[in-house]
Amino acid sequence: SNQDAFKTPLTKKGLNIQLNMLNDAFTLGVKHVAVNIAFSQFLGSGIDYEYDGKTYHFNKSVVENYDKVISTYIGKDISVTAIVLNDWNDAHPELVHEGTAKSSSANYYMFNTKTQEGFETTRAIFAFLADRYSGKNHNSNYAKISNWILGNEINNQIWNYMGPADLNAYVSTYQQAFRTFYTAIKSTSANDRVYFSLDFWWGAPYENLNDQVHYTGKGIVDTFNALAVTEGQMDWGIAYHPYPYPMTEPEFWDDPQSTGLFTNDFNSPVINFANLNVLTDYFVQDTLRAPAGNVRHIILTEQGFTSYSPTRGNIPEIQAAAYAYSYYLVDSNPYIDAYTVSRQVDAPSEAKDGLKFGLWECDMNQPNLIVATKRKKIWQVFRDIDKKNATLEATEFAKPIIG
């Protein structure tokens, strides 16, 4: 019903925004943001939604809070990407893939489209989200989501758990859910984009664990594409996370030399900013193009650079240099549409392990909250990186650091 053209933001610069620091984000000129939507939060009472002859119930206060946040972003011309996640909900076991037991090692679970009840409920939730955030719904202040991602880093089952399975069975199960999701979104907003998400383990499974719960990113893509060719191709895209390796050091330009995990061919064990061209070169191939013949859409939705090194201590200049270099790599790559940095403010839970990805330092005396204390060098670089008249001046400092 919504045939509006996809609204392309002015630049590729994105940030996962800290909600109590919206004004800072607006000062920074953010153009893209990702929002997590967990199934369990949405279900509840207050909003009755009829779909296919049945009534489903959604949590009014939670939904209205999302309405408010998303419409605020839209009001500032920020493009919104939703990451839809299936967390464990004791009240709704039908939402988790049939036969999957709760696991202490799983953060999220495979969506259930195998049983009739699971399929109907999951489909209704997808339809509700698509309808609510189509930009046409008066109840939601015209809140609009343009990019939709089903699950997180699906090549690692910790984020999409169904229990040990071979690659084909796993991808086939996921694709059934993805197709349900895709249909809900596309039948509401024709030009929204729908993605699945991968971490940087491309040609090797996570830490080389080949254990039927970790898969290669390349294996997921190839299997997903082959199944879709047989069962009906879709205009799917990739949301990729090219963090440095290891994540405890911000320099990515020395990763190939220091790790031996990078090559410039399609079987590279890892793809991150050091060899990002390998990812886009892969998708330029005719066999992987979208049904209309274009190269599939690729967005980078979660990555960052730490400002702390276990061996060198605080290194905010190197963090800022890494961001500058990576941004230019992405900006000059025509096949990447967006680049969203994972943290506005350091999170104490990550900072205690040396992962200080934020543009701001945090108050470590408040471990359960994210409280900004001081801007880092990267803050100004981030603010100015996409301004034609300021970008080169803002990044001049980085040249001697990178070499």
C-alpha positions as CSV (number, residue, x, y, z in Angstrom):
1,S,0.0,0.0,0.0
2,N,2.9,2.4,0.6
3,Q,4.7,2.9,-2.7
4,D,6.9,5.8,-1.6
5,A,10.4,5.7,-3.0
6,F,13.2,4.7,-0.6
7,K,14.5,7.9,1.0
8,T,18.3,7.9,0.7
9,P,20.0,9.8,3.5
10,L,22.5,12.6,2.6
11,T,25.5,10.7,3.8
12,K,26.5,7.2,5.1
13,K,27.2,8.4,8.7
14,G,25.4,6.5,11.4
15,L,25.4,6.1,15.2
16,N,23.6,3.8,17.6
17,I,22.2,6.6,19.7
18,Q,22.0,6.8,23.5
19,L,18.4,7.9,24.1
20,N,19.2,10.4,26.9
21,M,21.7,12.1,24.6
22,L,19.6,12.8,21.6
23,N,20.7,16.5,21.4
24,D,24.3,15.4,21.2
25,A,23.4,13.0,18.3
26,F,21.7,15.9,16.5
27,T,24.7,18.1,17.0
28,L,26.8,15.3,15.5
29,G,24.7,15.3,12.4
30,V,23.8,11.6,12.5
31,K,22.1,10.3,9.3
32,H,21.5,6.6,10.2
33,V,20.5,4.9,13.5
34,A,19.7,1.2,14.4
35,V,16.9,0.3,16.9
36,N,16.6,-3.1,18.5
37,I,13.1,-4.5,18.7
38,A,12.7,-7.6,20.9
39,F,9.6,-9.7,20.5
40,S,9.0,-10.1,24.2
41,Q,8.8,-6.3,24.9
42,F,6.2,-5.8,22.2
43,L,3.7,-8.5,23.4
44,G,1.4,-7.5,26.3
45,S,-1.9,-5.5,26.4
46,G,-3.3,-2.2,25.5
47,I,-3.3,-2.5,21.7
48,D,-5.5,-5.1,20.0
49,Y,-4.4,-6.0,16.5
50,E,-6.6,-8.1,14.3
51,Y,-4.7,-10.2,11.7
52,D,-6.1,-12.9,9.5
53,G,-9.2,-13.3,11.7
54,K,-7.4,-13.5,15.0
55,T,-6.7,-10.8,17.6
56,Y,-3.2,-10.3,19.0
57,H,-2.2,-8.0,21.9
58,F,0.7,-5.6,22.1
59,N,2.1,-3.6,25.0
60,K,0.7,-0.1,24.6
61,S,3.4,1.8,26.6
62,V,6.3,0.0,24.9
63,V,4.9,0.5,21.4
64,E,4.1,4.2,22.1
65,N,7.7,4.7,23.4
66,Y,9.1,3.3,20.1
67,D,6.6,5.5,18.2
68,K,8.0,8.6,20.0
69,V,11.7,7.7,19.6
70,I,11.4,6.7,15.9
71,S,9.3,9.7,14.9
72,T,11.9,11.9,16.7
73,Y,14.6,10.4,14.5
74,I,12.5,10.9,11.4
75,G,11.8,14.5,12.4
76,K,15.6,15.1,12.3
77,D,15.9,13.3,8.9
78,I,17.7,10.2,10.4
79,S,17.1,7.0,8.6
80,V,15.9,4.2,10.9
81,T,17.0,0.6,10.7
82,A,15.2,-2.0,12.9
83,I,16.9,-5.1,14.2
84,V,14.1,-7.6,15.1
85,L,15.2,-10.1,17.7
86,N,13.5,-13.2,19.2
87,D,14.4,-13.3,22.9
88,W,13.1,-16.1,25.2
89,N,9.6,-15.4,26.5
90,D,8.2,-17.9,29.0
91,A,4.6,-16.7,28.3
92,H,5.1,-17.4,24.5
93,P,7.0,-20.6,23.9
94,E,5.4,-20.9,20.5
95,L,7.6,-18.0,19.2
96,V,10.8,-20.1,19.5
97,H,11.6,-22.7,16.9
98,E,9.9,-26.0,17.7
99,G,12.0,-28.3,19.9
100,T,14.5,-25.7,21.0
101,A,15.3,-25.8,24.7
102,K,16.2,-22.6,26.6
103,S,20.0,-22.3,26.6
104,S,22.3,-20.3,28.9
105,S,24.6,-19.7,26.0
106,A,21.9,-18.1,23.8
107,N,21.0,-14.4,23.7
108,Y,18.3,-14.8,21.1
109,Y,16.5,-17.7,19.4
110,M,15.4,-18.8,15.9
111,F,12.0,-17.5,14.9
112,N,9.3,-20.2,14.8
113,T,7.5,-20.6,11.5
114,K,7.4,-24.4,11.6
115,T,4.3,-24.9,13.8
116,Q,0.9,-23.5,12.8
117,E,0.6,-21.4,16.0
118,G,4.2,-20.2,15.8
119,F,3.9,-19.3,12.2
120,E,0.6,-17.4,12.7
121,T,1.8,-15.5,15.7
122,T,5.2,-14.6,14.3
123,R,3.6,-13.5,11.0
124,A,1.1,-11.3,12.9
125,I,3.9,-9.6,14.9
126,F,5.8,-9.0,11.7
127,A,2.7,-7.6,10.0
128,F,2.0,-5.3,13.0
129,L,5.5,-3.9,12.9
130,A,5.4,-3.4,9.2
131,D,2.0,-1.6,9.5
132,R,2.9,0.5,12.6
133,Y,6.2,1.8,11.1
134,S,5.2,2.2,7.5
135,G,5.2,6.0,7.9
136,K,1.5,6.1,7.1
137,N,0.0,5.1,10.4
138,H,-1.6,8.0,12.2
139,N,-1.3,6.2,15.6
140,S,2.5,6.2,15.5
141,N,3.1,9.9,14.6
142,Y,4.2,8.7,11.1
143,A,7.1,6.9,12.6
144,K,9.0,5.2,9.7
145,I,11.4,2.3,9.6
146,S,13.2,2.0,6.2
147,N,15.6,-0.9,6.8
148,W,14.6,-4.1,8.5
149,I,17.1,-6.8,9.8
150,L,15.8,-10.2,11.0
151,G,18.0,-11.4,13.9
152,N,21.7,-10.6,14.6
153,E,24.9,-12.2,13.3
154,I,23.1,-15.3,12.2
155,N,26.3,-17.2,11.4
156,N,26.8,-17.6,15.2
157,Q,23.9,-19.3,16.9
158,I,24.5,-17.5,20.2
159,W,22.4,-14.8,18.5
160,N,19.9,-17.0,16.7
161,Y,19.8,-20.3,18.6
162,M,18.0,-23.5,17.5
163,G,20.5,-26.1,18.6
164,P,23.2,-28.0,16.5
165,A,22.2,-28.2,12.8
166,D,24.1,-28.6,9.6
167,L,24.3,-25.5,7.5
168,N,21.6,-26.4,5.0
169,A,19.0,-27.2,7.7
170,Y,19.9,-24.1,9.7
171,V,19.7,-21.7,6.7
172,S,16.5,-23.4,5.4
173,T,14.8,-22.9,8.8
174,Y,16.0,-19.3,9.0
175,Q,14.9,-18.5,5.4
176,Q,11.4,-19.7,6.1
177,A,11.2,-17.0,8.9
178,F,13.0,-14.5,6.7
179,R,10.5,-15.0,3.8
180,T,7.6,-14.5,6.2
181,F,9.2,-11.3,7.5
182,Y,10.1,-10.1,4.0
183,T,6.5,-10.7,2.8
184,A,5.1,-8.7,5.7
185,I,7.4,-5.8,5.1
186,K,7.2,-5.7,1.3
187,S,3.4,-6.1,1.2
188,T,3.1,-3.0,3.4
189,S,6.0,-0.7,2.1
190,A,7.1,-1.7,-1.3
191,N,10.5,0.0,-1.2
192,D,11.7,-0.8,2.3
193,R,14.8,-3.0,2.4
194,V,15.2,-6.3,4.3
195,Y,18.5,-7.8,5.4
196,F,20.1,-10.5,7.4
197,S,23.2,-9.9,9.5
198,L,26.7,-11.4,9.6
199,D,29.7,-10.9,11.8
200,F,33.2,-10.7,10.3
201,W,34.0,-14.5,10.2
202,W,33.6,-14.9,6.5
203,G,35.6,-17.9,5.2
204,A,36.1,-19.5,8.6
205,P,33.5,-20.1,11.3
206,Y,33.8,-18.2,14.6
207,E,37.3,-18.8,16.1
208,N,37.5,-21.7,13.7
209,L,34.8,-23.7,15.6
210,N,33.1,-26.0,13.2
211,D,30.6,-27.3,15.6
212,Q,27.2,-27.0,13.9
213,V,26.3,-23.8,15.8
214,H,28.9,-21.6,14.1
215,Y,29.0,-21.1,10.3
216,T,31.0,-19.1,7.8
217,G,29.4,-15.9,6.6
218,K,30.1,-17.0,3.0
219,G,28.4,-20.4,3.7
220,I,25.3,-18.6,5.0
221,V,25.2,-16.3,1.9
222,D,25.8,-19.1,-0.6
223,T,23.2,-21.4,1.0
224,F,20.6,-18.7,1.4
225,N,21.0,-17.6,-2.2
226,A,20.9,-21.1,-3.5
227,L,17.7,-21.9,-1.6
228,A,16.1,-18.6,-2.7
229,V,16.9,-19.4,-6.4
230,T,15.0,-22.7,-6.0
231,E,12.1,-21.4,-3.8
232,G,11.7,-17.9,-5.1
233,Q,14.3,-15.2,-5.1
234,M,13.9,-12.0,-2.9
235,D,15.5,-8.6,-2.8
236,W,17.5,-9.4,0.4
237,G,20.5,-7.5,1.5
238,I,23.4,-7.9,4.0
239,A,24.0,-6.0,7.3
240,Y,27.6,-6.7,8.0
241,H,29.8,-6.0,11.1
242,P,33.5,-5.5,10.1
243,Y,35.1,-4.9,13.6
244,P,38.9,-4.9,13.9
245,Y,40.5,-8.3,14.8
246,P,41.1,-8.5,17.7
247,M,38.5,-6.0,18.9
248,T,40.8,-5.0,21.7
249,E,43.0,-3.0,19.3
250,P,41.7,-0.3,17.1
251,E,44.2,-0.6,14.2
252,F,42.7,-2.7,11.4
253,W,45.3,-1.8,8.8
254,D,47.8,-4.2,10.4
255,D,45.3,-7.0,10.9
256,P,46.4,-9.0,7.8
257,Q,50.1,-9.0,8.9
258,S,49.5,-9.6,12.6
259,T,46.8,-12.4,12.3
260,G,47.2,-14.3,9.1
261,L,43.4,-14.4,8.8
262,F,43.1,-12.1,5.9
263,T,43.4,-12.6,2.2
264,N,42.3,-10.6,-0.8
265,D,40.2,-13.5,-2.3
266,F,36.7,-14.7,-1.7
267,N,37.7,-17.3,0.9
268,S,39.4,-14.9,3.3
269,P,38.8,-16.3,6.9
270,V,37.9,-12.8,8.1
271,I,36.6,-9.7,6.2
272,N,36.8,-6.3,8.0
273,F,37.8,-2.8,7.0
274,A,41.3,-4.1,6.0
275,N,39.8,-6.0,3.0
276,L,36.3,-4.7,2.8
277,N,36.5,-4.7,-1.0
278,V,36.4,-8.5,-0.9
279,L,32.9,-8.4,0.5
280,T,31.6,-6.0,-2.1
281,D,33.5,-7.7,-5.0
282,Y,31.8,-10.9,-4.0
283,F,28.3,-9.4,-4.3
284,V,29.1,-7.8,-7.6
285,Q,29.0,-11.3,-9.2
286,D,26.1,-12.0,-11.4
287,T,25.0,-15.1,-9.4
288,L,24.4,-12.9,-6.3
289,R,22.7,-9.9,-7.8
290,A,19.2,-9.0,-6.8
291,P,16.2,-10.0,-9.1
292,A,16.3,-6.6,-10.8
293,G,20.0,-7.1,-11.7
294,N,21.4,-4.5,-9.3
295,V,24.1,-5.3,-6.7
296,R,22.4,-6.2,-3.4
297,H,22.2,-3.5,-0.7
298,I,24.9,-3.7,1.9
299,I,24.9,-1.7,5.2
300,L,27.4,-1.8,8.1
301,T,25.2,-1.7,11.2
302,E,27.6,-2.5,14.1
303,Q,31.3,-1.8,14.5
304,G,33.6,0.4,16.5
305,F,37.2,1.0,17.5
306,T,38.4,0.9,21.1
307,S,40.2,3.9,22.5
308,Y,42.1,1.7,25.0
309,S,44.8,-0.9,24.3
310,P,45.7,-3.7,26.9
311,T,49.4,-3.0,26.2
312,R,49.4,0.8,25.5
313,G,46.6,2.2,27.7
314,N,44.4,5.0,26.4
315,I,44.9,5.7,22.7
316,P,42.1,8.0,21.7
317,E,44.0,9.5,18.7
318,I,44.4,6.0,17.2
319,Q,40.7,5.3,17.7
320,A,39.8,8.5,15.9
321,A,42.3,7.8,13.1
322,A,40.8,4.3,12.6
323,Y,37.3,5.8,12.3
324,A,38.5,8.4,9.8
325,Y,40.2,5.8,7.6
326,S,37.3,3.4,7.8
327,Y,34.8,6.1,7.0
328,Y,36.7,7.1,3.8
329,L,36.9,3.5,2.8
330,V,33.2,3.1,3.1
331,D,32.3,6.5,1.6
332,S,34.3,5.7,-1.5
333,N,32.8,2.2,-1.9
334,P,29.6,2.6,-4.1
335,Y,28.1,-0.7,-2.9
336,I,27.8,0.2,0.8
337,D,24.8,2.4,1.8
338,A,25.4,3.1,5.5
339,Y,28.0,2.9,8.2
340,T,26.7,2.9,11.8
341,V,29.1,3.1,14.7
342,S,28.1,1.0,17.7
343,R,28.4,3.3,20.6
344,Q,27.8,7.0,21.4
345,V,29.1,6.4,24.9
346,D,31.4,3.7,26.3
347,A,29.4,1.0,28.2
348,P,30.9,0.1,31.6
349,S,30.2,-3.6,30.9
350,E,32.4,-3.4,27.8
351,A,34.9,-0.8,29.1
352,K,35.9,-3.1,32.0
353,D,37.1,-5.6,29.4
354,G,39.0,-2.8,27.5
355,L,36.4,-2.3,24.8
356,K,35.9,1.4,24.8
357,F,34.0,2.0,21.5
358,G,32.2,5.2,22.4
359,L,32.6,8.8,21.2
360,W,32.4,9.7,24.9
361,E,34.0,8.2,28.0
362,C,31.6,6.8,30.7
363,D,31.4,7.0,34.4
364,M,32.8,3.7,35.6
365,N,31.5,4.3,39.1
366,Q,28.0,3.7,37.8
367,P,28.5,0.2,36.3
368,N,24.8,-0.5,35.6
369,L,24.1,2.8,33.8
370,I,25.7,4.5,30.7
371,V,26.6,7.9,31.9
372,A,28.7,10.1,29.6
373,T,31.6,12.0,31.2
374,K,34.0,13.4,28.6
375,R,34.2,13.6,24.8
376,K,37.0,11.8,23.0
377,K,39.0,12.9,20.0
378,I,36.7,10.8,17.8
379,W,33.7,12.9,18.7
380,Q,34.9,15.9,16.6
381,V,36.1,13.7,13.8
382,F,32.7,12.0,13.7
383,R,30.9,15.3,13.6
384,D,32.9,16.7,10.7
385,I,33.8,13.6,8.7
386,D,30.9,14.1,6.2
387,K,31.1,17.8,5.9
388,K,32.7,18.8,2.6
389,N,34.3,21.9,3.9
390,A,35.6,20.4,7.2
391,T,36.3,16.7,6.6
392,L,40.0,16.9,5.3
393,E,41.0,19.3,8.1
394,A,39.3,17.1,10.7
395,T,41.3,14.0,9.6
396,E,44.7,15.5,8.8
397,F,46.0,14.3,12.2
398,A,45.4,10.7,11.2
399,K,47.9,10.5,8.3
400,P,51.0,10.0,10.3
401,I,49.2,7.5,12.6
402,I,48.1,5.3,9.7
403,G,51.3,5.9,7.7
